[in-house]
Structure formats: C-alpha cells, structure tokens
C-alpha cells in the first residue's frame, strides 16, 4: 500500500467484469478498451525509460462555446488545478513536485487535455488524481475570483497587449466566416468579465464525463495491469449525456475577403489564409496529406521554396511562416504570415507569394525535390513521436478529432504516397481566390 498525503493507493489489482473487453490488440504493445461508462482507454507500452505519461482528453473546446461565455473551456482548465475531494487547494500541484512529476494542461478549439508525467511507481497515483477531478472537482468562489483575474491577465499579456495577436484574432472572423473556429480560445475580455461560477459548474457538469473523454497512457506499464488500474479508479464514475457540439464546417468558395488594420506594430505584416479541408472533412483523404506536403514544399527550412526564393534570393520577404492542421475535427485553414522587406508593399508581397502558389498549379514538382521534401517531413514525423509525450499527444489528437489512433503508425505510408500530380490537383482545387482571406496589418500613421 502506497500513501501520499490525503491519497492512499492500493497496488493490488482485482479483476472486475465491469469493464468492457478489449476490442482490439493492434500491435504487441498497443491496447484499446472502453469501460462500460464510455471512457475510451488507449495504452501503448514503451519500456525504454521508467516513466509513464497519462493524458486525458475531453471532447470540448472553444468551438463548442456560444453567447456570452466564450473562454469558459479555458477558464475551467485553470480551475481543474484548484482542488478536488481527495486533493484540496493546491495539493495536486504539490504532489507532482514531491514525487518527481510534471503536470500541465491545454485548451484548444476542439478539446481540453490534461497530462501527468510520473516515474512508473506513481502511475496509479496519476490515475487516482485524474479520476478524482473528473467527478469531484471543488469549484469554490474563493478560488474562482482570483483565478479569473489570472485568466484576464493572460488575455492582456498574450492578446490585448500584442498587436499581431489581436489583429489575427480579428482576422479569424473573416477567415472563418461561418465556423465557430473563429472564436478566441481564451475568450474576449467582456466574456471573461461575464462568466460566473455557476457557468463553470454547468460547463463541468455537461462536458466532463467519462463517455466524453479519452484516456491515453504511454510508457513503462504492462497494458493488462494498467487497464485494471484504470477500471479501479474510473469504473464507478457514471456516464452523462453531453450537449450537441457546434458546427465546425465552412462553406466552399465563399468569396475573397480582405481586412486592413493600422496598429502599433513597427513593421507591416501580411496574413493570407485559404479555407481548406482536413483529413476528417475531405471527401478524398489524399487532399489533406497533400496539403501538408505542400506546406513543407513552401516552408520547411532554408531550402524550401518560399524561404529560398522570396527571402534569400529575391529578398521580397524578411520572414514567413506557414501553418495547416490536417487532423482538425472540422475544416481547416492553410495560412501564411509574412514580413515584407523594407520598401516592399504588402500588395507586392502578396503577389509574390501568390505567384509561387500558382506555380504549383501549372508546373509539376520535380521528383528530386519531391523526394527530398517527403523524406525530411516523414523523418521529422517519426522522430517527433519518439518520446512518450510525443506518442501520447499524437494518439490523443487523432482520437479526440474523430480519427483513429491506428492512423499514427500508417501516416508515413500515406505521406510517402503523395505524388507530383496530387500536388498540382490539390493546388488547383483549394488555392483559389474565392477561398482566400487576407489581412494587411500596418503601422499607425502619426497624426499631425
């Protein structure tokens, strides 16, 4: 028997017929089961170090919010560390320090997830802590008021006092004209001032239920023993019906949208975003794999097209970055942010980028370039999943967005199958003006 503060954990395991039988054994080291209360459990054994990563992913995020409580998912994430029945006040955080653990959480558009990394000896403690706050969270006014001030300060620091972040937040309202993805994860300040403790209690009650969660365990564990431990701590938590989720699909070719903002930035900023499909929403999954390869063709180091041609050779831009999420639950954005070189207008920078995009439509990429980009991307994909944190994150991200974690071990094959013809076809389908939104963020003109 191991005891820690107010927690007492029995290491003996008793078989219980309450959990559902394992549905599949995909590989010798990966197991999946679903408890009778709906909690999905995925365990991947990795015995290279005596550590265990425990992550729980709730299928709720900022895109599920509406009305005057935008930001409530993120606010609840903060409150999840403020105590439950077995670990009041800040005991949760204190225990992680005592026993060599690492804990954190994140809120996104589609999910809220929490992780605990501990030496394998304390893996049962991580499960007990997580189960306790799934059903017994202490939401108290004395914790709520100061924590909301912390959230508001986070809003000021990351968005309100950052002109680029604030501009991009506004830009998302035209980049996502109909989807709830346009809503800021942290919420607007007026929303944060409006949220009450009862709102948090209702949000917690509606969404934090085992049948709306995925438990991912990766590390130095025995899968069968780990499943028994999961059943011990989570098995008696009752399932609850969850509310319907908001729509996260976009209209196709809604029309070109443009925004101009003058702010306290020192240099002009260009944003370009095309509405595209994800692996979940594309009629042909190959589109999503191809879009991700295109992102790497354009920006994956100094030898990528935009970096080499527009930054180093033509010196049209001084910096740029691209983003695309192929694993999104809904439709996604293929976005580019760029800083024009001195003397280059935002209009000319946009034309230069568009010209490089258009080349993908008219010229087949050379097989040698294709091989180089694909090999680098696939190797990075594999290396990023080498540690237990990377594995758990990929498994959870796929599952919470409506994809199977089985895909994790097949991604390299899918990306390798992308051909020059796929690049040309996808570029012509998605990179059209009717899918495009642009933002010109310029320094304020001094008033006389």
C-alpha positions in Angstrom: 0.0 0.0 0.0 1.4 3.4 -1.0 0.1 6.6 0.7 0.7 10.2 -0.3 -0.8 12.9 1.8 -4.5 12.6 1.6 -4.2 9.9 -1.1 -3.9 6.2 -0.4 -3.3 3.9 -3.3 -3.6 0.1 -3.2 -1.2 -1.5 -5.6 -3.0 -4.8 -5.6 -5.3 -5.4 -8.6 -8.6 -7.3 -8.5 -10.3 -8.4 -11.7 -13.7 -6.7 -12.4 -16.2 -7.7 -15.0 -17.5 -4.1 -15.1 -15.1 -3.0 -17.8 -15.7 -3.9 -21.4 -13.5 -6.5 -23.0 -10.6 -5.2 -25.0 -11.8 -4.7 -28.5 -8.5 -4.9 -30.3 -4.9 -5.7 -29.8 -3.3 -3.7 -32.7 0.4 -4.5 -32.0 2.2 -6.3 -29.3 2.5 -3.1 -27.4 -0.7 -1.2 -28.1 -4.1 -1.9 -26.5 -7.5 -0.4 -26.6 -10.6 -0.8 -24.4 -13.7 1.1 -23.5 -15.2 0.9 -20.0 -18.9 0.4 -19.6 -19.3 4.1 -18.6 -17.9 5.1 -22.1 -14.4 6.0 -21.1 -12.1 5.1 -24.0 -8.6 3.9 -22.9 -5.6 3.5 -25.2 -2.4 2.1 -23.8 0.9 2.0 -25.6 3.8 0.2 -23.8 7.2 1.8 -24.1 9.8 0.4 -21.7 12.8 2.4 -22.7 12.6 4.5 -19.5 10.8 4.0 -16.2 8.3 6.8 -16.8 4.6 6.9 -17.7 2.7 9.7 -19.4 -1.0 9.8 -18.6 -3.2 12.1 -20.6 -6.9 12.7 -20.6 -8.6 14.4 -23.5 -12.1 15.9 -23.2 -14.1 16.5 -26.3 -14.9 20.1 -25.6 -13.1 23.3 -26.5 -13.7 26.9 -27.6 -15.6 25.9 -30.7 -18.3 24.4 -28.5 -18.9 27.7 -26.8 -21.6 30.3 -27.7 -23.0 33.5 -26.5 -21.5 35.5 -23.6 -19.3 32.8 -22.1 -16.6 32.5 -24.7 -13.4 31.3 -23.0 -15.2 29.1 -20.4 -13.4 25.9 -21.5 -10.0 27.6 -20.8 -11.3 29.1 -17.5 -12.4 25.6 -16.4 -9.0 24.2 -17.3 -7.5 26.7 -14.8 -9.9 25.6 -12.1 -9.2 21.9 -12.6 -6.0 22.5 -10.6 -7.8 24.2 -7.6 -8.7 21.1 -5.7 -11.0 18.1 -5.6 -12.3 15.9 -2.8 -9.1 14.0 -2.2 -6.7 16.8 -3.1 -8.0 20.2 -1.8 -6.5 23.5 -2.6 -3.1 23.3 -4.5 -2.4 19.7 -3.3 -2.5 18.4 -6.9 0.5 20.6 -7.9 2.4 20.0 -4.7 2.2 16.2 -5.1 3.7 16.5 -8.6 6.7 18.3 -7.1 7.2 15.8 -4.3 7.1 12.7 -6.5 9.1 14.0 -9.4 6.2 14.5 -11.7 5.3 17.1 -14.4 1.7 18.3 -14.9 0.0 20.7 -17.3 -3.0 21.2 -19.5 -4.1 22.9 -22.7 -7.3 24.1 -24.2 -7.8 24.2 -27.9 -10.7 24.7 -30.3 -11.7 21.0 -30.3 -10.6 19.7 -26.9 -9.2 20.3 -23.4 -6.5 17.9 -22.3 -4.5 17.3 -19.1 -1.3 15.4 -18.7 0.7 13.9 -15.8 4.2 12.5 -16.3 5.5 10.4 -13.3 8.0 7.7 -12.6 6.2 4.4 -13.1 5.9 3.8 -9.4 3.4 6.7 -9.1 1.4 5.8 -12.2 -1.6 4.6 -10.0 -1.5 8.0 -8.2 -1.8 9.8 -11.5 -4.9 7.8 -12.3 -6.5 8.4 -8.9 -5.8 12.1 -9.2 -7.3 12.4 -12.6 -10.4 10.3 -11.7 -11.0 12.4 -8.6 -11.1 15.7 -10.5 -13.2 14.2 -13.3 -16.2 13.8 -10.9 -15.3 15.6 -7.6 -13.9 19.0 -8.6 -14.3 21.6 -5.9 -15.5 24.8 -7.7 -15.4 27.4 -5.0 -15.9 31.2 -5.2 -12.7 31.9 -3.2 -10.8 30.1 -5.9 -12.8 31.3 -8.8 -12.4 35.1 -8.4 -8.6 35.2 -8.2 -8.2 32.6 -10.9 -10.4 34.6 -13.3 -8.1 37.5 -12.7 -5.2 35.3 -13.7 -7.0 34.4 -16.9 -7.7 38.1 -17.7 -4.1 38.9 -17.2 -3.2 36.1 -19.6 -5.6 37.6 -22.1 -3.9 41.0 -21.7 -0.4 39.6 -22.0 -0.9 37.3 -25.0 -3.5 39.2 -27.0 -4.6 42.7 -25.9 -1.0 43.9 -25.5 0.2 42.1 -28.6 -0.9 43.9 -31.7 -0.1 41.0 -34.0 -2.1 38.5 -31.9 -5.0 40.9 -31.6 -5.1 41.6 -35.3 -5.0 37.8 -36.1 -7.9 37.3 -33.6 -9.9 39.8 -35.6 -8.8 38.3 -38.9 -10.2 34.9 -37.9 -13.7 36.4 -38.1 -13.4 36.7 -41.8 -11.1 33.7 -42.4 -13.8 31.6 -40.7 -17.0 33.4 -41.8 -19.4 30.7 -40.5 -17.4 28.3 -38.3 -17.1 28.5 -34.6 -13.3 28.2 -35.0 -13.3 32.0 -35.4 -13.9 32.3 -31.6 -10.8 33.0 -29.5 -9.8 30.2 -27.2 -9.3 32.5 -24.3 -12.5 34.5 -25.0 -12.9 38.2 -25.2 -12.3 40.4 -22.1 -16.0 41.2 -21.9 -16.8 37.4 -21.9 -14.3 36.8 -19.1 -15.9 39.6 -17.0 -19.3 38.0 -17.6 -18.5 34.3 -16.7 -19.9 33.3 -13.3 -19.0 30.4 -11.1 -22.4 28.8 -11.9 -21.5 28.9 -15.6 -18.3 26.9 -14.8 -20.2 24.4 -12.7 -22.7 23.8 -15.5 -19.9 23.5 -18.1 -18.1 21.0 -15.9 -21.3 19.1 -15.3 -22.2 19.0 -19.0 -18.9 18.0 -20.6 -16.6 16.4 -18.0 -17.9 12.8 -18.1 -16.2 9.6 -18.9 -18.1 9.0 -22.1 -16.8 12.3 -23.4 -13.2 11.5 -22.6 -10.2 9.6 -24.0 -7.5 8.3 -21.6 -4.1 7.8 -23.2 -1.3 6.0 -21.3 2.1 5.7 -22.8 5.2 4.4 -21.0 6.7 1.7 -18.9 3.5 -0.1 -18.0 2.0 -3.5 -18.5 -1.2 -3.0 -20.5 -3.3 -5.6 -18.8 -2.3 -4.4 -15.3 -2.8 -0.8 -16.4 -6.4 -1.5 -17.6 -7.3 -3.0 -14.2 -5.9 0.2 -12.5 -8.0 2.4 -14.8 -11.1 0.4 -14.0 -10.4 0.7 -10.3 -10.3 4.5 -10.4 -12.6 5.4 -13.3 -15.0 2.5 -13.5 -17.6 3.7 -11.0 -17.9 7.2 -12.5 -21.3 7.4 -14.2 -21.8 8.4 -17.8 -23.9 11.5 -18.6 -25.4 12.7 -21.8 -23.5 15.6 -23.3 -24.8 18.6 -25.3 -24.6 18.6 -29.1 -21.4 20.1 -30.4 -21.3 23.3 -32.6 -20.8 23.1 -36.3 -17.2 23.5 -37.5 -17.6 23.2 -41.3 -17.2 26.1 -43.7 -18.9 27.0 -46.9 -16.8 26.3 -50.0 -15.6 29.3 -52.1 -17.5 31.9 -50.0 -15.6 34.7 -51.8 -12.5 36.7 -51.4 -12.3 38.6 -48.0 -9.9 41.4 -47.1 -9.2 43.3 -43.9 -6.8 46.2 -43.2 -5.8 47.2 -39.7 -3.5 50.0 -38.5 -1.9 49.3 -35.2 1.2 49.8 -33.0 3.3 47.3 -35.0 6.8 48.5 -36.1 6.7 46.8 -39.5 3.9 45.7 -41.8 2.5 42.2 -41.5 0.8 40.2 -44.2 -1.6 37.3 -43.5 -3.1 35.0 -46.1 -5.4 32.1 -45.3 -7.3 29.7 -47.6 -10.2 27.7 -46.4 -9.3 24.0 -46.9 -10.4 20.6 -45.8 -8.9 18.4 -43.1 -8.4 14.7 -43.0 -11.8 14.4 -41.3 -13.8 16.6 -43.7 -12.1 16.0 -47.1 -14.0 13.7 -49.5 -10.6 12.3 -50.5 -8.2 11.9 -47.6 -5.3 12.3 -50.0 -6.2 16.0 -50.2 -5.2 16.5 -46.5 -1.9 14.6 -46.9 -1.1 16.6 -50.0 -1.8 19.9 -48.3 0.6 19.0 -45.6 3.3 18.1 -48.1 2.6 21.4 -49.9 3.1 23.3 -46.6 6.6 21.7 -46.4 7.4 22.4 -50.0 6.8 26.1 -49.4 8.2 26.4 -45.9 10.3 23.7 -44.2 13.7 25.3 -43.8 16.1 27.4 -45.8 15.9 25.2 -48.9 12.1 25.3 -49.1 10.6 27.4 -51.9 9.4 30.5 -50.2 12.4 30.7 -47.9 14.9 30.2 -50.7 13.2 32.3 -53.4 11.4 35.1 -51.6 13.6 35.5 -48.5 17.1 34.6 -49.7 17.1 35.2 -53.5 14.6 38.0 -54.3 14.7 39.4 -50.8 11.0 40.2 -51.1 10.3 39.0 -47.5 12.4 39.0 -44.3 10.5 36.3 -42.6 7.5 34.0 -43.0 5.7 31.0 -41.5 3.0 28.6 -42.7 0.5 26.5 -40.8 -2.0 23.8 -41.6 -3.7 21.3 -39.3 -4.6 18.2 -41.3 -6.1 16.4 -38.2 -8.7 19.0 -37.4 -12.2 17.9 -36.4 -13.7 20.4 -38.8 -12.4 22.3 -41.8 -9.1 24.0 -41.5 -7.0 26.9 -42.7 -3.9 26.9 -44.9 -2.3 30.1 -43.6 0.8 32.2 -44.4 2.1 35.1 -42.3 5.0 37.2 -43.8 7.0 40.3 -43.1 7.8 42.2 -46.3 11.3 43.5 -46.8 11.8 47.3 -46.4 10.4 49.1 -49.5 8.2 46.2 -50.4 4.5 46.9 -50.1 2.0 44.4 -48.7 0.4 44.2 -52.1 3.6 43.2 -53.8 4.4 40.7 -51.0 1.0 39.1 -51.5 1.6 38.9 -55.3 5.0 37.3 -54.9 3.6 34.6 -52.6 0.6 34.0 -54.9 3.0 33.6 -57.8 4.8 30.8 -56.0 1.5 29.2 -55.1 0.3 29.4 -58.8 3.5 27.6 -59.9 2.2 24.6 -58.1 -0.9 24.7 -60.3 0.9 24.8 -63.6 4.3 23.0 -63.1 4.7 19.5 -61.8 7.2 19.5 -59.0 10.5 17.8 -59.9 10.7 14.2 -58.5 14.0 15.0 -56.8 12.5 17.9 -54.9 9.5 15.8 -54.1 11.7 13.0 -52.7 13.8 15.4 -50.6 10.8 17.2 -49.1 8.9 14.0 -48.3 11.9 12.3 -46.8 12.6 15.2 -44.5 9.0 15.5 -43.5 8.5 11.8 -42.8 11.7 11.6 -40.8 10.6 14.5 -38.6 7.2 12.9 -38.2 8.8 9.7 -36.9 11.3 11.5 -34.7 8.6 13.7 -33.1 6.9 10.5 -31.9 10.0 9.0 -30.5 9.4 10.0 -26.8 6.4 9.0 -24.8 5.0 12.6 -24.7 5.0 12.8 -28.5 3.3 9.4 -28.8 0.6 10.3 -26.3 0.0 13.7 -28.0 -0.4 12.1 -31.4 -2.7 9.4 -30.2 -4.9 11.8 -28.3 -5.0 14.4 -31.0 -6.1 11.8 -33.6 -8.8 10.3 -31.4 -10.3 13.5 -30.0 -10.7 14.9 -33.5 -12.6 11.8 -34.8 -9.7 9.9 -36.3 -8.3 6.6 -35.2 -5.0 6.3 -33.4 -4.3 3.4 -35.7 -3.5 6.0 -38.2 -0.5 7.0 -36.2 1.5 4.0 -37.5 0.3 4.5 -41.1 1.0 8.2 -41.6 4.4 7.7 -43.1 3.0 5.5 -45.7 0.2 7.9 -46.6 2.5 10.9 -46.9 5.0 8.9 -49.0 2.2 8.2 -51.4 1.7 11.9 -52.3 2.7 12.4 -56.0 3.5 15.5 -58.0 0.2 15.1 -59.7 -1.6 15.2 -56.3 0.3 18.5 -55.6 -0.9 20.0 -58.9 -4.5 18.8 -58.5 -4.9 20.0 -54.9 -3.3 23.4 -55.6 -5.9 24.0 -58.3 -8.8 22.9 -56.1 -8.0 24.8 -52.9 -5.7 27.8 -53.7 -8.3 29.9 -55.5 -9.2 33.5 -54.7 -12.8 32.6 -53.6 -11.2 30.6 -50.7 -8.8 33.3 -49.7 -8.8 35.9 -46.9 -6.1 38.5 -46.4 -5.1 40.9 -43.7 -2.8 43.9 -44.1 -1.5 44.9 -40.7 0.3 48.3 -40.9 2.0 50.7 -38.5 -0.2 53.5 -37.4 0.2 56.8 -39.3 1.2 59.5 -36.9 -1.4 62.2 -36.5 -0.4 65.8 -37.2 
